[in-house]
Amino acid sequence: MIFLPLVIVVWVVGHFTVWGVDWLAAKGQRLASEHEGRGKSWPVGLRLALIGTGVAAAIGLLQIIVTGYQRKMYPFHDVTLWVIMMATWLVHGACFVGLLLRRPWSRPVSVMLALAWALLAAAQIVEHLVRGYRVDIAELLIVSASMVFLILFGLHLATSKRIKSFLNE
């Protein structure tokens, strides 16, 4: 019973979010069909970018909901870190909306986000090595593979002619 108010809020917000995403996707398809006259299928790279930015935006939405429910900052109790993460989730949300509406500016923002996450992972690896923390080789390999994937993904988004064509660039 204690979590019932939270469940109701999450249910309402979740349903409005799904409705909003569907509405934005339909509007993006209408705008694209006005420019090109036919529907194109989404390139795989853009689908992955859409999923990544959508999940990150959902995390930000959840952060706001739980913070409001608990009446204290969640999950980061430091104000500066909480605000930085909210700004990060906001950029992901804006990129998600731009991708759904098929705006050309969403491609470079997606590239920037992929490369920024790879850079953050590299900075954390360097910090661990400089401070002399114990480094687990398996974790290092996983993070390194993730960084390589993010860099290659960002380069794919930046250079793909199909993605540029899909976004009417």
Chimera marker file (.cmm) of the C-alpha trace (Angstrom):
<marker_set name="trace">
<marker id="1" x="0.000" y="0.000" z="0.000" r="1" g="1" b="0" radius="0.5"/>
<marker id="2" x="2.888" y="2.322" z="0.690" r="1" g="1" b="0" radius="0.5"/>
<marker id="3" x="4.002" y="2.280" z="-2.957" r="1" g="1" b="0" radius="0.5"/>
<marker id="4" x="0.487" y="2.655" z="-4.416" r="1" g="1" b="0" radius="0.5"/>
<marker id="5" x="0.788" y="6.444" z="-4.942" r="1" g="1" b="0" radius="0.5"/>
<marker id="6" x="4.130" y="5.933" z="-6.716" r="1" g="1" b="0" radius="0.5"/>
<marker id="7" x="2.674" y="3.180" z="-8.906" r="1" g="1" b="0" radius="0.5"/>
<marker id="8" x="-0.263" y="5.406" z="-9.875" r="1" g="1" b="0" radius="0.5"/>
<marker id="9" x="2.036" y="8.312" z="-10.759" r="1" g="1" b="0" radius="0.5"/>
<marker id="10" x="4.367" y="6.069" z="-12.787" r="1" g="1" b="0" radius="0.5"/>
<marker id="11" x="1.378" y="4.483" z="-14.558" r="1" g="1" b="0" radius="0.5"/>
<marker id="12" x="-0.101" y="7.877" z="-15.514" r="1" g="1" b="0" radius="0.5"/>
<marker id="13" x="3.237" y="9.342" z="-16.590" r="1" g="1" b="0" radius="0.5"/>
<marker id="14" x="4.108" y="6.154" z="-18.480" r="1" g="1" b="0" radius="0.5"/>
<marker id="15" x="0.870" y="6.171" z="-20.435" r="1" g="1" b="0" radius="0.5"/>
<marker id="16" x="1.170" y="9.862" z="-21.296" r="1" g="1" b="0" radius="0.5"/>
<marker id="17" x="4.771" y="9.241" z="-22.352" r="1" g="1" b="0" radius="0.5"/>
<marker id="18" x="3.790" y="6.386" z="-24.672" r="1" g="1" b="0" radius="0.5"/>
<marker id="19" x="0.997" y="8.501" z="-26.128" r="1" g="1" b="0" radius="0.5"/>
<marker id="20" x="3.389" y="11.440" z="-26.619" r="1" g="1" b="0" radius="0.5"/>
<marker id="21" x="6.039" y="9.280" z="-28.304" r="1" g="1" b="0" radius="0.5"/>
<marker id="22" x="3.438" y="7.829" z="-30.656" r="1" g="1" b="0" radius="0.5"/>
<marker id="23" x="2.160" y="11.317" z="-31.487" r="1" g="1" b="0" radius="0.5"/>
<marker id="24" x="5.706" y="12.617" z="-32.136" r="1" g="1" b="0" radius="0.5"/>
<marker id="25" x="6.562" y="9.631" z="-34.337" r="1" g="1" b="0" radius="0.5"/>
<marker id="26" x="3.373" y="10.116" z="-36.382" r="1" g="1" b="0" radius="0.5"/>
<marker id="27" x="4.103" y="13.830" z="-36.748" r="1" g="1" b="0" radius="0.5"/>
<marker id="28" x="7.677" y="13.055" z="-37.844" r="1" g="1" b="0" radius="0.5"/>
<marker id="29" x="6.372" y="10.608" z="-40.439" r="1" g="1" b="0" radius="0.5"/>
<marker id="30" x="3.900" y="13.224" z="-41.751" r="1" g="1" b="0" radius="0.5"/>
<marker id="31" x="6.640" y="15.838" z="-41.986" r="1" g="1" b="0" radius="0.5"/>
<marker id="32" x="8.937" y="13.397" z="-43.794" r="1" g="1" b="0" radius="0.5"/>
<marker id="33" x="6.240" y="12.356" z="-46.261" r="1" g="1" b="0" radius="0.5"/>
<marker id="34" x="5.618" y="16.039" z="-47.117" r="1" g="1" b="0" radius="0.5"/>
<marker id="35" x="9.288" y="16.404" z="-48.075" r="1" g="1" b="0" radius="0.5"/>
<marker id="36" x="9.876" y="13.168" z="-49.922" r="1" g="1" b="0" radius="0.5"/>
<marker id="37" x="6.446" y="11.802" z="-50.796" r="1" g="1" b="0" radius="0.5"/>
<marker id="38" x="7.074" y="8.248" z="-49.530" r="1" g="1" b="0" radius="0.5"/>
<marker id="39" x="7.861" y="6.495" z="-46.285" r="1" g="1" b="0" radius="0.5"/>
<marker id="40" x="11.371" y="5.204" z="-45.643" r="1" g="1" b="0" radius="0.5"/>
<marker id="41" x="12.250" y="2.575" z="-43.090" r="1" g="1" b="0" radius="0.5"/>
<marker id="42" x="14.367" y="3.688" z="-40.146" r="1" g="1" b="0" radius="0.5"/>
<marker id="43" x="18.087" y="2.885" z="-40.534" r="1" g="1" b="0" radius="0.5"/>
<marker id="44" x="19.413" y="0.546" z="-37.846" r="1" g="1" b="0" radius="0.5"/>
<marker id="45" x="21.830" y="3.194" z="-36.540" r="1" g="1" b="0" radius="0.5"/>
<marker id="46" x="19.013" y="5.660" z="-35.981" r="1" g="1" b="0" radius="0.5"/>
<marker id="47" x="16.920" y="2.982" z="-34.298" r="1" g="1" b="0" radius="0.5"/>
<marker id="48" x="19.765" y="2.348" z="-31.863" r="1" g="1" b="0" radius="0.5"/>
<marker id="49" x="20.180" y="6.088" z="-31.281" r="1" g="1" b="0" radius="0.5"/>
<marker id="50" x="16.441" y="6.391" z="-30.703" r="1" g="1" b="0" radius="0.5"/>
<marker id="51" x="16.474" y="3.560" z="-28.160" r="1" g="1" b="0" radius="0.5"/>
<marker id="52" x="19.547" y="4.941" z="-26.387" r="1" g="1" b="0" radius="0.5"/>
<marker id="53" x="18.268" y="8.491" z="-26.118" r="1" g="1" b="0" radius="0.5"/>
<marker id="54" x="14.777" y="7.294" z="-25.195" r="1" g="1" b="0" radius="0.5"/>
<marker id="55" x="16.042" y="5.093" z="-22.372" r="1" g="1" b="0" radius="0.5"/>
<marker id="56" x="18.235" y="7.918" z="-21.057" r="1" g="1" b="0" radius="0.5"/>
<marker id="57" x="15.299" y="10.350" z="-21.187" r="1" g="1" b="0" radius="0.5"/>
<marker id="58" x="13.147" y="7.791" z="-19.333" r="1" g="1" b="0" radius="0.5"/>
<marker id="59" x="15.811" y="7.536" z="-16.625" r="1" g="1" b="0" radius="0.5"/>
<marker id="60" x="15.623" y="11.320" z="-16.220" r="1" g="1" b="0" radius="0.5"/>
<marker id="61" x="11.837" y="11.171" z="-16.012" r="1" g="1" b="0" radius="0.5"/>
<marker id="62" x="12.088" y="8.459" z="-13.366" r="1" g="1" b="0" radius="0.5"/>
<marker id="63" x="14.619" y="10.578" z="-11.472" r="1" g="1" b="0" radius="0.5"/>
<marker id="64" x="12.147" y="13.453" z="-11.365" r="1" g="1" b="0" radius="0.5"/>
<marker id="65" x="9.228" y="11.240" z="-10.306" r="1" g="1" b="0" radius="0.5"/>
<marker id="66" x="11.108" y="9.523" z="-7.485" r="1" g="1" b="0" radius="0.5"/>
<marker id="67" x="12.621" y="12.833" z="-6.328" r="1" g="1" b="0" radius="0.5"/>
<marker id="68" x="9.128" y="14.327" z="-6.113" r="1" g="1" b="0" radius="0.5"/>
<marker id="69" x="7.753" y="11.253" z="-4.381" r="1" g="1" b="0" radius="0.5"/>
<marker id="70" x="10.526" y="11.111" z="-1.775" r="1" g="1" b="0" radius="0.5"/>
<marker id="71" x="10.774" y="14.903" z="-1.460" r="1" g="1" b="0" radius="0.5"/>
<marker id="72" x="14.563" y="14.623" z="-1.597" r="1" g="1" b="0" radius="0.5"/>
<marker id="73" x="16.996" y="14.342" z="-4.461" r="1" g="1" b="0" radius="0.5"/>
<marker id="74" x="17.192" y="10.866" z="-5.923" r="1" g="1" b="0" radius="0.5"/>
<marker id="75" x="19.493" y="9.029" z="-6.619" r="1" g="1" b="0" radius="0.5"/>
<marker id="76" x="22.166" y="11.716" z="-6.252" r="1" g="1" b="0" radius="0.5"/>
<marker id="77" x="22.041" y="13.560" z="-2.948" r="1" g="1" b="0" radius="0.5"/>
<marker id="78" x="24.594" y="16.147" z="-4.055" r="1" g="1" b="0" radius="0.5"/>
<marker id="79" x="22.777" y="19.097" z="-5.665" r="1" g="1" b="0" radius="0.5"/>
<marker id="80" x="25.456" y="19.718" z="-8.292" r="1" g="1" b="0" radius="0.5"/>
<marker id="81" x="25.554" y="16.108" z="-9.456" r="1" g="1" b="0" radius="0.5"/>
<marker id="82" x="21.743" y="15.896" z="-9.474" r="1" g="1" b="0" radius="0.5"/>
<marker id="83" x="21.472" y="19.012" z="-11.666" r="1" g="1" b="0" radius="0.5"/>
<marker id="84" x="24.251" y="17.829" z="-14.010" r="1" g="1" b="0" radius="0.5"/>
<marker id="85" x="22.504" y="14.495" z="-14.501" r="1" g="1" b="0" radius="0.5"/>
<marker id="86" x="19.143" y="16.185" z="-15.097" r="1" g="1" b="0" radius="0.5"/>
<marker id="87" x="20.783" y="18.382" z="-17.746" r="1" g="1" b="0" radius="0.5"/>
<marker id="88" x="22.306" y="15.249" z="-19.302" r="1" g="1" b="0" radius="0.5"/>
<marker id="89" x="18.924" y="13.489" z="-19.388" r="1" g="1" b="0" radius="0.5"/>
<marker id="90" x="17.371" y="16.655" z="-20.842" r="1" g="1" b="0" radius="0.5"/>
<marker id="91" x="19.842" y="16.662" z="-23.753" r="1" g="1" b="0" radius="0.5"/>
<marker id="92" x="19.037" y="12.989" z="-24.362" r="1" g="1" b="0" radius="0.5"/>
<marker id="93" x="15.315" y="13.800" z="-24.260" r="1" g="1" b="0" radius="0.5"/>
<marker id="94" x="15.693" y="16.666" z="-26.724" r="1" g="1" b="0" radius="0.5"/>
<marker id="95" x="17.674" y="14.415" z="-29.063" r="1" g="1" b="0" radius="0.5"/>
<marker id="96" x="15.001" y="11.707" z="-28.721" r="1" g="1" b="0" radius="0.5"/>
<marker id="97" x="12.290" y="14.179" z="-29.729" r="1" g="1" b="0" radius="0.5"/>
<marker id="98" x="14.453" y="15.462" z="-32.602" r="1" g="1" b="0" radius="0.5"/>
<marker id="99" x="14.983" y="11.929" z="-33.883" r="1" g="1" b="0" radius="0.5"/>
<marker id="100" x="11.266" y="11.159" z="-33.704" r="1" g="1" b="0" radius="0.5"/>
<marker id="101" x="10.495" y="14.354" z="-35.620" r="1" g="1" b="0" radius="0.5"/>
<marker id="102" x="13.316" y="13.513" z="-38.047" r="1" g="1" b="0" radius="0.5"/>
<marker id="103" x="15.109" y="16.804" z="-37.532" r="1" g="1" b="0" radius="0.5"/>
<marker id="104" x="18.586" y="17.034" z="-39.135" r="1" g="1" b="0" radius="0.5"/>
<marker id="105" x="20.124" y="18.569" z="-35.974" r="1" g="1" b="0" radius="0.5"/>
<marker id="106" x="19.403" y="15.376" z="-34.036" r="1" g="1" b="0" radius="0.5"/>
<marker id="107" x="22.123" y="13.476" z="-35.917" r="1" g="1" b="0" radius="0.5"/>
<marker id="108" x="25.073" y="15.605" z="-34.724" r="1" g="1" b="0" radius="0.5"/>
<marker id="109" x="23.595" y="15.661" z="-31.217" r="1" g="1" b="0" radius="0.5"/>
<marker id="110" x="23.420" y="11.844" z="-31.273" r="1" g="1" b="0" radius="0.5"/>
<marker id="111" x="27.035" y="11.729" z="-32.424" r="1" g="1" b="0" radius="0.5"/>
<marker id="112" x="28.040" y="14.107" z="-29.638" r="1" g="1" b="0" radius="0.5"/>
<marker id="113" x="26.228" y="12.032" z="-27.009" r="1" g="1" b="0" radius="0.5"/>
<marker id="114" x="27.861" y="8.764" z="-28.109" r="1" g="1" b="0" radius="0.5"/>
<marker id="115" x="31.330" y="10.312" z="-28.133" r="1" g="1" b="0" radius="0.5"/>
<marker id="116" x="30.753" y="12.118" z="-24.827" r="1" g="1" b="0" radius="0.5"/>
<marker id="117" x="29.816" y="8.855" z="-23.059" r="1" g="1" b="0" radius="0.5"/>
<marker id="118" x="32.935" y="7.198" z="-24.502" r="1" g="1" b="0" radius="0.5"/>
<marker id="119" x="35.048" y="10.135" z="-23.300" r="1" g="1" b="0" radius="0.5"/>
<marker id="120" x="33.502" y="9.929" z="-19.828" r="1" g="1" b="0" radius="0.5"/>
<marker id="121" x="34.353" y="6.219" z="-19.627" r="1" g="1" b="0" radius="0.5"/>
<marker id="122" x="37.935" y="6.947" z="-20.717" r="1" g="1" b="0" radius="0.5"/>
<marker id="123" x="38.235" y="9.684" z="-18.088" r="1" g="1" b="0" radius="0.5"/>
<marker id="124" x="37.032" y="7.298" z="-15.396" r="1" g="1" b="0" radius="0.5"/>
<marker id="125" x="39.553" y="4.654" z="-16.474" r="1" g="1" b="0" radius="0.5"/>
<marker id="126" x="42.366" y="7.210" z="-16.336" r="1" g="1" b="0" radius="0.5"/>
<marker id="127" x="41.184" y="8.413" z="-12.924" r="1" g="1" b="0" radius="0.5"/>
<marker id="128" x="41.236" y="4.848" z="-11.562" r="1" g="1" b="0" radius="0.5"/>
<marker id="129" x="44.720" y="4.227" z="-12.944" r="1" g="1" b="0" radius="0.5"/>
<marker id="130" x="46.142" y="7.550" z="-11.720" r="1" g="1" b="0" radius="0.5"/>
<marker id="131" x="44.753" y="7.133" z="-8.203" r="1" g="1" b="0" radius="0.5"/>
<marker id="132" x="46.062" y="3.595" z="-8.000" r="1" g="1" b="0" radius="0.5"/>
<marker id="133" x="42.705" y="1.880" z="-7.465" r="1" g="1" b="0" radius="0.5"/>
<marker id="134" x="42.514" y="-1.858" z="-8.033" r="1" g="1" b="0" radius="0.5"/>
<marker id="135" x="41.453" y="-2.505" z="-11.627" r="1" g="1" b="0" radius="0.5"/>
<marker id="136" x="39.542" y="-5.649" z="-12.512" r="1" g="1" b="0" radius="0.5"/>
<marker id="137" x="40.670" y="-6.798" z="-15.968" r="1" g="1" b="0" radius="0.5"/>
<marker id="138" x="37.209" y="-8.116" z="-16.905" r="1" g="1" b="0" radius="0.5"/>
<marker id="139" x="35.611" y="-4.760" z="-16.040" r="1" g="1" b="0" radius="0.5"/>
<marker id="140" x="38.324" y="-2.922" z="-17.951" r="1" g="1" b="0" radius="0.5"/>
<marker id="141" x="37.712" y="-5.078" z="-21.022" r="1" g="1" b="0" radius="0.5"/>
<marker id="142" x="33.945" y="-4.518" z="-20.839" r="1" g="1" b="0" radius="0.5"/>
<marker id="143" x="34.348" y="-0.755" z="-20.511" r="1" g="1" b="0" radius="0.5"/>
<marker id="144" x="36.950" y="-0.675" z="-23.293" r="1" g="1" b="0" radius="0.5"/>
<marker id="145" x="34.658" y="-2.649" z="-25.613" r="1" g="1" b="0" radius="0.5"/>
<marker id="146" x="31.787" y="-0.301" z="-24.748" r="1" g="1" b="0" radius="0.5"/>
<marker id="147" x="33.988" y="2.704" z="-25.542" r="1" g="1" b="0" radius="0.5"/>
<marker id="148" x="35.001" y="1.227" z="-28.903" r="1" g="1" b="0" radius="0.5"/>
<marker id="149" x="31.342" y="0.504" z="-29.697" r="1" g="1" b="0" radius="0.5"/>
<marker id="150" x="30.304" y="4.066" z="-28.771" r="1" g="1" b="0" radius="0.5"/>
<marker id="151" x="33.086" y="5.602" z="-30.860" r="1" g="1" b="0" radius="0.5"/>
<marker id="152" x="32.285" y="3.422" z="-33.885" r="1" g="1" b="0" radius="0.5"/>
<marker id="153" x="28.574" y="4.099" z="-33.412" r="1" g="1" b="0" radius="0.5"/>
<marker id="154" x="29.200" y="7.853" z="-33.298" r="1" g="1" b="0" radius="0.5"/>
<marker id="155" x="31.324" y="7.651" z="-36.448" r="1" g="1" b="0" radius="0.5"/>
<marker id="156" x="28.617" y="5.630" z="-38.182" r="1" g="1" b="0" radius="0.5"/>
<marker id="157" x="25.987" y="8.231" z="-37.282" r="1" g="1" b="0" radius="0.5"/>
<marker id="158" x="28.279" y="11.004" z="-38.517" r="1" g="1" b="0" radius="0.5"/>
<marker id="159" x="29.169" y="9.455" z="-41.861" r="1" g="1" b="0" radius="0.5"/>
<marker id="160" x="26.219" y="7.295" z="-42.967" r="1" g="1" b="0" radius="0.5"/>
<marker id="161" x="24.659" y="8.520" z="-46.201" r="1" g="1" b="0" radius="0.5"/>
<marker id="162" x="21.490" y="6.529" z="-45.480" r="1" g="1" b="0" radius="0.5"/>
<marker id="163" x="21.025" y="8.273" z="-42.122" r="1" g="1" b="0" radius="0.5"/>
<marker id="164" x="21.638" y="11.684" z="-43.694" r="1" g="1" b="0" radius="0.5"/>
<marker id="165" x="19.155" y="10.876" z="-46.433" r="1" g="1" b="0" radius="0.5"/>
<marker id="166" x="16.577" y="9.653" z="-43.923" r="1" g="1" b="0" radius="0.5"/>
<marker id="167" x="16.819" y="12.932" z="-41.997" r="1" g="1" b="0" radius="0.5"/>
<marker id="168" x="16.618" y="14.968" z="-45.243" r="1" g="1" b="0" radius="0.5"/>
<marker id="169" x="20.103" y="16.409" z="-44.965" r="1" g="1" b="0" radius="0.5"/>
<link id1="1" id2="2" r="1" g="1" b="0" radius="0.2"/>
<link id1="2" id2="3" r="1" g="1" b="0" radius="0.2"/>
<link id1="3" id2="4" r="1" g="1" b="0" radius="0.2"/>
<link id1="4" id2="5" r="1" g="1" b="0" radius="0.2"/>
<link id1="5" id2="6" r="1" g="1" b="0" radius="0.2"/>
<link id1="6" id2="7" r="1" g="1" b="0" radius="0.2"/>
<link id1="7" id2="8" r="1" g="1" b="0" radius="0.2"/>
<link id1="8" id2="9" r="1" g="1" b="0" radius="0.2"/>
<link id1="9" id2="10" r="1" g="1" b="0" radius="0.2"/>
<link id1="10" id2="11" r="1" g="1" b="0" radius="0.2"/>
<link id1="11" id2="12" r="1" g="1" b="0" radius="0.2"/>
<link id1="12" id2="13" r="1" g="1" b="0" radius="0.2"/>
<link id1="13" id2="14" r="1" g="1" b="0" radius="0.2"/>
<link id1="14" id2="15" r="1" g="1" b="0" radius="0.2"/>
<link id1="15" id2="16" r="1" g="1" b="0" radius="0.2"/>
<link id1="16" id2="17" r="1" g="1" b="0" radius="0.2"/>
<link id1="17" id2="18" r="1" g="1" b="0" radius="0.2"/>
<link id1="18" id2="19" r="1" g="1" b="0" radius="0.2"/>
<link id1="19" id2="20" r="1" g="1" b="0" radius="0.2"/>
<link id1="20" id2="21" r="1" g="1" b="0" radius="0.2"/>
<link id1="21" id2="22" r="1" g="1" b="0" radius="0.2"/>
<link id1="22" id2="23" r="1" g="1" b="0" radius="0.2"/>
<link id1="23" id2="24" r="1" g="1" b="0" radius="0.2"/>
<link id1="24" id2="25" r="1" g="1" b="0" radius="0.2"/>
<link id1="25" id2="26" r="1" g="1" b="0" radius="0.2"/>
<link id1="26" id2="27" r="1" g="1" b="0" radius="0.2"/>
<link id1="27" id2="28" r="1" g="1" b="0" radius="0.2"/>
<link id1="28" id2="29" r="1" g="1" b="0" radius="0.2"/>
<link id1="29" id2="30" r="1" g="1" b="0" radius="0.2"/>
<link id1="30" id2="31" r="1" g="1" b="0" radius="0.2"/>
<link id1="31" id2="32" r="1" g="1" b="0" radius="0.2"/>
<link id1="32" id2="33" r="1" g="1" b="0" radius="0.2"/>
<link id1="33" id2="34" r="1" g="1" b="0" radius="0.2"/>
<link id1="34" id2="35" r="1" g="1" b="0" radius="0.2"/>
<link id1="35" id2="36" r="1" g="1" b="0" radius="0.2"/>
<link id1="36" id2="37" r="1" g="1" b="0" radius="0.2"/>
<link id1="37" id2="38" r="1" g="1" b="0" radius="0.2"/>
<link id1="38" id2="39" r="1" g="1" b="0" radius="0.2"/>
<link id1="39" id2="40" r="1" g="1" b="0" radius="0.2"/>
<link id1="40" id2="41" r="1" g="1" b="0" radius="0.2"/>
<link id1="41" id2="42" r="1" g="1" b="0" radius="0.2"/>
<link id1="42" id2="43" r="1" g="1" b="0" radius="0.2"/>
<link id1="43" id2="44" r="1" g="1" b="0" radius="0.2"/>
<link id1="44" id2="45" r="1" g="1" b="0" radius="0.2"/>
<link id1="45" id2="46" r="1" g="1" b="0" radius="0.2"/>
<link id1="46" id2="47" r="1" g="1" b="0" radius="0.2"/>
<link id1="47" id2="48" r="1" g="1" b="0" radius="0.2"/>
<link id1="48" id2="49" r="1" g="1" b="0" radius="0.2"/>
<link id1="49" id2="50" r="1" g="1" b="0" radius="0.2"/>
<link id1="50" id2="51" r="1" g="1" b="0" radius="0.2"/>
<link id1="51" id2="52" r="1" g="1" b="0" radius="0.2"/>
<link id1="52" id2="53" r="1" g="1" b="0" radius="0.2"/>
<link id1="53" id2="54" r="1" g="1" b="0" radius="0.2"/>
<link id1="54" id2="55" r="1" g="1" b="0" radius="0.2"/>
<link id1="55" id2="56" r="1" g="1" b="0" radius="0.2"/>
<link id1="56" id2="57" r="1" g="1" b="0" radius="0.2"/>
<link id1="57" id2="58" r="1" g="1" b="0" radius="0.2"/>
<link id1="58" id2="59" r="1" g="1" b="0" radius="0.2"/>
<link id1="59" id2="60" r="1" g="1" b="0" radius="0.2"/>
<link id1="60" id2="61" r="1" g="1" b="0" radius="0.2"/>
<link id1="61" id2="62" r="1" g="1" b="0" radius="0.2"/>
<link id1="62" id2="63" r="1" g="1" b="0" radius="0.2"/>
<link id1="63" id2="64" r="1" g="1" b="0" radius="0.2"/>
<link id1="64" id2="65" r="1" g="1" b="0" radius="0.2"/>
<link id1="65" id2="66" r="1" g="1" b="0" radius="0.2"/>
<link id1="66" id2="67" r="1" g="1" b="0" radius="0.2"/>
<link id1="67" id2="68" r="1" g="1" b="0" radius="0.2"/>
<link id1="68" id2="69" r="1" g="1" b="0" radius="0.2"/>
<link id1="69" id2="70" r="1" g="1" b="0" radius="0.2"/>
<link id1="70" id2="71" r="1" g="1" b="0" radius="0.2"/>
<link id1="71" id2="72" r="1" g="1" b="0" radius="0.2"/>
<link id1="72" id2="73" r="1" g="1" b="0" radius="0.2"/>
<link id1="73" id2="74" r="1" g="1" b="0" radius="0.2"/>
<link id1="74" id2="75" r="1" g="1" b="0" radius="0.2"/>
<link id1="75" id2="76" r="1" g="1" b="0" radius="0.2"/>
<link id1="76" id2="77" r="1" g="1" b="0" radius="0.2"/>
<link id1="77" id2="78" r="1" g="1" b="0" radius="0.2"/>
<link id1="78" id2="79" r="1" g="1" b="0" radius="0.2"/>
<link id1="79" id2="80" r="1" g="1" b="0" radius="0.2"/>
<link id1="80" id2="81" r="1" g="1" b="0" radius="0.2"/>
<link id1="81" id2="82" r="1" g="1" b="0" radius="0.2"/>
<link id1="82" id2="83" r="1" g="1" b="0" radius="0.2"/>
<link id1="83" id2="84" r="1" g="1" b="0" radius="0.2"/>
<link id1="84" id2="85" r="1" g="1" b="0" radius="0.2"/>
<link id1="85" id2="86" r="1" g="1" b="0" radius="0.2"/>
<link id1="86" id2="87" r="1" g="1" b="0" radius="0.2"/>
<link id1="87" id2="88" r="1" g="1" b="0" radius="0.2"/>
<link id1="88" id2="89" r="1" g="1" b="0" radius="0.2"/>
<link id1="89" id2="90" r="1" g="1" b="0" radius="0.2"/>
<link id1="90" id2="91" r="1" g="1" b="0" radius="0.2"/>
<link id1="91" id2="92" r="1" g="1" b="0" radius="0.2"/>
<link id1="92" id2="93" r="1" g="1" b="0" radius="0.2"/>
<link id1="93" id2="94" r="1" g="1" b="0" radius="0.2"/>
<link id1="94" id2="95" r="1" g="1" b="0" radius="0.2"/>
<link id1="95" id2="96" r="1" g="1" b="0" radius="0.2"/>
<link id1="96" id2="97" r="1" g="1" b="0" radius="0.2"/>
<link id1="97" id2="98" r="1" g="1" b="0" radius="0.2"/>
<link id1="98" id2="99" r="1" g="1" b="0" radius="0.2"/>
<link id1="99" id2="100" r="1" g="1" b="0" radius="0.2"/>
<link id1="100" id2="101" r="1" g="1" b="0" radius="0.2"/>
<link id1="101" id2="102" r="1" g="1" b="0" radius="0.2"/>
<link id1="102" id2="103" r="1" g="1" b="0" radius="0.2"/>
<link id1="103" id2="104" r="1" g="1" b="0" radius="0.2"/>
<link id1="104" id2="105" r="1" g="1" b="0" radius="0.2"/>
<link id1="105" id2="106" r="1" g="1" b="0" radius="0.2"/>
<link id1="106" id2="107" r="1" g="1" b="0" radius="0.2"/>
<link id1="107" id2="108" r="1" g="1" b="0" radius="0.2"/>
<link id1="108" id2="109" r="1" g="1" b="0" radius="0.2"/>
<link id1="109" id2="110" r="1" g="1" b="0" radius="0.2"/>
<link id1="110" id2="111" r="1" g="1" b="0" radius="0.2"/>
<link id1="111" id2="112" r="1" g="1" b="0" radius="0.2"/>
<link id1="112" id2="113" r="1" g="1" b="0" radius="0.2"/>
<link id1="113" id2="114" r="1" g="1" b="0" radius="0.2"/>
<link id1="114" id2="115" r="1" g="1" b="0" radius="0.2"/>
<link id1="115" id2="116" r="1" g="1" b="0" radius="0.2"/>
<link id1="116" id2="117" r="1" g="1" b="0" radius="0.2"/>
<link id1="117" id2="118" r="1" g="1" b="0" radius="0.2"/>
<link id1="118" id2="119" r="1" g="1" b="0" radius="0.2"/>
<link id1="119" id2="120" r="1" g="1" b="0" radius="0.2"/>
<link id1="120" id2="121" r="1" g="1" b="0" radius="0.2"/>
<link id1="121" id2="122" r="1" g="1" b="0" radius="0.2"/>
<link id1="122" id2="123" r="1" g="1" b="0" radius="0.2"/>
<link id1="123" id2="124" r="1" g="1" b="0" radius="0.2"/>
<link id1="124" id2="125" r="1" g="1" b="0" radius="0.2"/>
<link id1="125" id2="126" r="1" g="1" b="0" radius="0.2"/>
<link id1="126" id2="127" r="1" g="1" b="0" radius="0.2"/>
<link id1="127" id2="128" r="1" g="1" b="0" radius="0.2"/>
<link id1="128" id2="129" r="1" g="1" b="0" radius="0.2"/>
<link id1="129" id2="130" r="1" g="1" b="0" radius="0.2"/>
<link id1="130" id2="131" r="1" g="1" b="0" radius="0.2"/>
<link id1="131" id2="132" r="1" g="1" b="0" radius="0.2"/>
<link id1="132" id2="133" r="1" g="1" b="0" radius="0.2"/>
<link id1="133" id2="134" r="1" g="1" b="0" radius="0.2"/>
<link id1="134" id2="135" r="1" g="1" b="0" radius="0.2"/>
<link id1="135" id2="136" r="1" g="1" b="0" radius="0.2"/>
<link id1="136" id2="137" r="1" g="1" b="0" radius="0.2"/>
<link id1="137" id2="138" r="1" g="1" b="0" radius="0.2"/>
<link id1="138" id2="139" r="1" g="1" b="0" radius="0.2"/>
<link id1="139" id2="140" r="1" g="1" b="0" radius="0.2"/>
<link id1="140" id2="141" r="1" g="1" b="0" radius="0.2"/>
<link id1="141" id2="142" r="1" g="1" b="0" radius="0.2"/>
<link id1="142" id2="143" r="1" g="1" b="0" radius="0.2"/>
<link id1="143" id2="144" r="1" g="1" b="0" radius="0.2"/>
<link id1="144" id2="145" r="1" g="1" b="0" radius="0.2"/>
<link id1="145" id2="146" r="1" g="1" b="0" radius="0.2"/>
<link id1="146" id2="147" r="1" g="1" b="0" radius="0.2"/>
<link id1="147" id2="148" r="1" g="1" b="0" radius="0.2"/>
<link id1="148" id2="149" r="1" g="1" b="0" radius="0.2"/>
<link id1="149" id2="150" r="1" g="1" b="0" radius="0.2"/>
<link id1="150" id2="151" r="1" g="1" b="0" radius="0.2"/>
<link id1="151" id2="152" r="1" g="1" b="0" radius="0.2"/>
<link id1="152" id2="153" r="1" g="1" b="0" radius="0.2"/>
<link id1="153" id2="154" r="1" g="1" b="0" radius="0.2"/>
<link id1="154" id2="155" r="1" g="1" b="0" radius="0.2"/>
<link id1="155" id2="156" r="1" g="1" b="0" radius="0.2"/>
<link id1="156" id2="157" r="1" g="1" b="0" radius="0.2"/>
<link id1="157" id2="158" r="1" g="1" b="0" radius="0.2"/>
<link id1="158" id2="159" r="1" g="1" b="0" radius="0.2"/>
<link id1="159" id2="160" r="1" g="1" b="0" radius="0.2"/>
<link id1="160" id2="161" r="1" g="1" b="0" radius="0.2"/>
<link id1="161" id2="162" r="1" g="1" b="0" radius="0.2"/>
<link id1="162" id2="163" r="1" g="1" b="0" radius="0.2"/>
<link id1="163" id2="164" r="1" g="1" b="0" radius="0.2"/>
<link id1="164" id2="165" r="1" g="1" b="0" radius="0.2"/>
<link id1="165" id2="166" r="1" g="1" b="0" radius="0.2"/>
<link id1="166" id2="167" r="1" g="1" b="0" radius="0.2"/>
<link id1="167" id2="168" r="1" g="1" b="0" radius="0.2"/>
<link id1="168" id2="169" r="1" g="1" b="0" radius="0.2"/>
</marker_set>
